[in-house]
């Protein structure tokens, strides 16, 4: 594994000699615009390994993406290599349709200590709830970013991440999400504690999410990538492209349903992904990702 090879993968050409907030933010921005959040391996008959070398080979050399336990594990290696103080944390992702958090942690994120402050670095959430910058770990303070306003709320040692959504201008509303999802203003994203975690603690989660019949990642094939001004995502056959703050505090949303023969070309042209095995698109669950 070589840090220069990783920088080439994300097209990062900036300085990396000083482990400061500006450098970390710049690298992070390049990562989320180059490396998709995706679970396509599950739907190509491949397993997702919780192994740093395998993840590096997949994301850096094969130019694939990954989910939280791949993207953030790789980012932890990158930041540690550059001299940052990094700790793994575990989170539980809110499910809007159930109005609940799962009992077990199902998301890996990073805490970085820098100049006397703590930051949450999460390059593995994807879709429209992917932060574009590291977030300072402070409670009750709005942190505006291009995707929207994020904030943490802390209650007796448990931290909650929320995102305030903009209104959406959907070009073709007949293919959009349900009305109640579109109209929500503030969306809970996940909860976490500051208990340090070891990567071994995620092995059960990594296996469960790719095999359980009710797992979101089993019932949906997902590939999303942040762009210069928004996000695009392919879920099953549905391609959604969002342009943030298109006009008057409103996001522009365009949705298209693809034919089978368009999938491979779309992955290549929109996400820079070429798969070794044939993808079988899936979109069976009612759980919303936007």
N, C-alpha and C positions, 0 to 999 in steps of 0.2 A: 504494500500500500504506500502510495506516494502523494504527498499533499499537492505537489505541482500538477500531477495528473488529475486530481480532484478539481483543482482550480480551472484546468482546461475544460473539464466536463461542464462546469457551470459558467464558463466564459468570464471568469473573474481575473482581472488584470491589475487590481489595485494593490496597495501596500498591505503587508501582513506582518511587519516587523514589530508593531506595537499592539499588544492585546487591549485595545480600548473599545468603547461603545460604538464609535463610528465605523471601525473596521468590522466588528461583529455584525452590525446592522447591514453593512454593504454586502458581506458574504452571505448573510441570511437572505437578503433580497434576491441575490443572484441564484441561490439554491432553489427557492420556491418558484422562480420563473424558468428554471431549467429542468428540475426533477419533478415529474408528476407524482401526485398522490394517487396510487392505484393498487388494485388487488387482482390484476388480470391473471396472475399465476394460478390462482385458485380455479379460474375458468378456462385454463389452458392445460389442466392436468399436471401442474407443477406444484411442489410444496414450497412454502415460504420458510426459510431457515432463519433461526435467531442466532446468527453467526456473523461476526463483524467482517471477516474476510469474504464470506459469501455475499454479504450485502454490498461490500465495496465492489466486488466483481460484477454484480448485477447492475448497480446504479452507475458506477463510474465507467466500467469497461464495456458493458453491454448497452449502456445508455437507456436503461429502464428506470422506472420509478419504484415506489414502494409505499407501504402504509407506515403508521407512526413508529412501530418498533424497528423499522428499517431506516426511514428518513432521520429520525431523531437519534438513533443509535449511531448512525454514520456522522451526524452533526456533532455528537458528543466527542467522537474521535477527532474530528477536524478542530474543534475548539480547544480540546486538551492539547493537541499537537501544537497549537499556536500559543499555548501558555495560559489559557483561561481556566478558572476554577469552576468545574462543572459537576453537578449532582443530578442523578436520575430521580425523577418523581413519578408517581403513579396517579392516574385520574380515572374518574368514572363519567362517561359521556351521557348527557341528558337525552332521553328519548321523548320527543314532544307528543307522539301519539299515545304514550303510556303515562305521560306527565310524571315521570319517575326517573331515578338514576338506578343503574344495575347494582346488585349486591357486591359484585367483585370488580376490581379495577380492570379496565379494558383499554387504557390509553397511556402511552409513555410520553413524557415531556421532560424538559431540562430546566434546571435552575442554575443560573450563572451569577457568581459573586464578583462584583467589579466596582472598585473605588468606593467601598463601603455601602454599596447598594446591591439589592438582589433583583435579578431579571428573570422572567420566564421566557424561554426560547422554545417555540413549538413550530417546527417546520413539517409536521406530519399530521395536520388535521384536514387540509384540503377543502375543496368546494368554496362556498361563499363565507365560511366561518374561519378561514385561514388568516391569522394575523399576518401583516406584512412587515412588522418590525418586532424586535424583542420588546416585551412589556415590563415596565418597572413593577415590582411586587409591592403595591400599595393599595389599601382598601378604600373604596368609595370615591375614587378619582377617575373621571372620564379621561380616556386616552384615545383621542381621535386619530384615525388612520384612513388611508384611502378606501378600504373596504367598508368603513363605518366606524362607529364609536365603540370601543371595547372598554370594559372596566372589570376590576376585581371587587368582590365583596367578601369580607372575612367575618365568620361567625364561630366563636369558640374553637379556633384552631383549624376550621375547615374553610377553604377558599373556593369561591365560586367565580367562574368566568362568564360574563354576559356580553352580548353584542346588541347595540341599538341599530335597527335596520332602517334603511331609507325606504321611501315609497318606490314602487316598481312600475315602469311602463313596459308592459308585455306586448310585444308586437303581434303575437298570435295566441291570445288567451285561451283558446280551446284546448291547447296542449299543455297548459301550465298546471301548477300545483293547485290543491284545493284552496278555496277562498279563505278559510280560517288561517291557513299557513301564510298566505300572502298578506293578510291584514295584521298579523302580529307585529308589534313595535319593538319589544325587547325580547330577545331570545336567550335563554340559558344555554350554555354550551357544555360545560363540564364542571365537576368539583374535584378538588384534590387537597391533600395535606402536604406538609413540608417534610414528612418522614423520608429520609434517603432510601432509595431502592437499589437493589442489585439486579443486573440484567437477568440473572437466573430466576428471579421472582416473576418474570414475564413469560416463561416457557409454557406454563399451563394456559395462559391467556392466548398466546400465539397459536397454540394448537387448537384450542376451543373455537376461536373466531374463524378458522378456516375449515372446520369440520361440523360444527353444530348446525342442525337443520334450520334453526331459527336465527342463526347469525345473519346480521345485515350483509356481511361480506360474502356469505354463501348465496343469499337470495338476490343479490345485486352484483353485477360486474360494473366496476367503477374506475374511471380514469379522469382526474381533474388536474388542471395546470393554471397557475396564476399567470396573467399576461401583463403587459406594460400598463394597461388601463382597466383591467378587470379579471375575469376568470372564465375558463371554459371547462365543460365537463361532459363526458360521455357516460351515461348510466344506462346499461342495456343498449337499446337502439336510440335513446333520446339524447341528442346533442343540444346542450344549453350553453349559450354564450352571453355573459353579462358585461356590460360596460358601466363601471362605477361612476356615480355622480355625473351622468350624461347631461343633465340640465336640471336646474332648480332643485337641488337636493333629491334627485330621482335617478335610479339606476335603469338602464335600458336592458331589457331581457329579450333574447331571441331564441326560440326553440324549434328544432327540426327533428323529425323522426326519420332515421336512416334505414335504407334497405340493407340486407345482409351484405351485398356486394360492395357497399360503401364503407363498411366498418374498417377494413384493413387500410384503405387509402386515408381515411379520416385520422386514424391513429398515427399514421406516418406523417401526414401533413400538418395536423393540428397539435400533436403531442410529441412528435419526433420519436415515436416508438415503433420498432419493428420486432414482432414476436417470433420466437423460434417455433412455437406450436400454434395450431389454429385456435382462435378464441371462439368460445360458445357464449354469446351474449346472454345475460340473464337480468330480468327486472321483475321479480315476483312479489316482493314485499311492499306494503303500503307505507313504510317508513319514509318520511321526507328528508331529503338531504339539503334542501334550500330553505 
